[in-house]
Amino acid sequence: MYELISRTKSHKRALQFVLMIGAVSFFADFTYEGSRSITGPLLAVLGTSATVVGIIAGLGELLGYGLRLVSGPLSERTGKFWPITLFGYFIQMLSVPALALVSTWPQAALLILTERIGKAIRNPPRDVMLSHAAKQIGYGWGFGVHEALDQTGALVGPLLVALVLSFHRQYRQAFAVLLIPALLTLSLLLVARWRYPKPEELGPKSPPGIETKGFRRSFWLYLAGAALVAMGFADFSLIAYHFEKAGIVHRGWIPVFYSAAMAASGLGSLVFGRLFDRAGIRILIPLTMGTAFFAPLVFLGGFRLSLVGVALWGIGMGVHESIIPAAVATMVPATKRPSAYGIFTGSYGVFWFIGSALIGFLYTISLSGLIAFCMAAELCAVPLFLWVHRLERHAAAKG
């Protein structure tokens, strides 16, 4: 009876931590996704080309993911999960409203990249803290709930930006308004730090076992598949740039489209996170095949088909954002998770950069070539996910 009560209390406290960090992510995504919904059009207005937009977006993702190769091992080596997380959030949240002050595209590009650097610093240690709580309630469900709150903020932020633009029609005011959710993010984060100083105590203690020197083969195969997915996903900055240049979607509707993508992303992460706990990595196989069709819909479709394509794009991004940390947590021991998250998401970002730069270049010469590349990269990941599923099932059968 005592053990049952203890497990119930631990489960409740773990869920409360996930919800608390989810609230932080709600306002964080409110801030930076509201910003990202209009950075493409902002760069277009400031006089950049599609190639430059693609490079800036790709470099941002390279820094946003690549620097996790540093922040992940650093948090593992020092055990300073909260200080590193706080430092990253402060950099990120203060960079976004500063975009209200820019007058040239290099200034905008610098702040866009700084925001991504802040995210790179804070994500691995934050995900490690979440993984301890998620182990108590189910990895897929824990990360799925967090991602759903995260993406809800990503839905509301662009809608607020669209509302501001409908009244002022100036990007400066839209970025300035985002100072409010940025400050709320930092305030909630400090409260979370005060209430949960040691998140590693939230999860059940693992029995002592033999630590391996490296990661399992399934980890590296999953990384290869995720890298291909990253290469095939066009950054929304380029999608928004296309909408602006081609006149398919009115400027005021572009943030609304982004909100629709975030809504699909949040719902997908919640549903498929739960399914991941039941079905494992194989859930990525049909999802990857389906979401690969975002490219022809977005770049060849009219208003309605583009909206469908953006929703598919959002589902794909949300599912991978929630399942990546959940899956990695099941493939590596707890003591190796900071490095694993750093290596995995850092490599993910390198390939995102390569893909974004190439997609931006292809946009200037051939939409057909762009679409073929995006779909081919996505679909080539499917056999790797199938292989990972078989390896994990075999490992589970061996105990």
Summary of the structure (lengths in Angstrom):
residues: 399
radius of gyration: 20.2
end to end distance: 28.7
largest distance: 68.3
contacts: 1563
relative contact order: 0.17
helix: 88%
strand: 0%
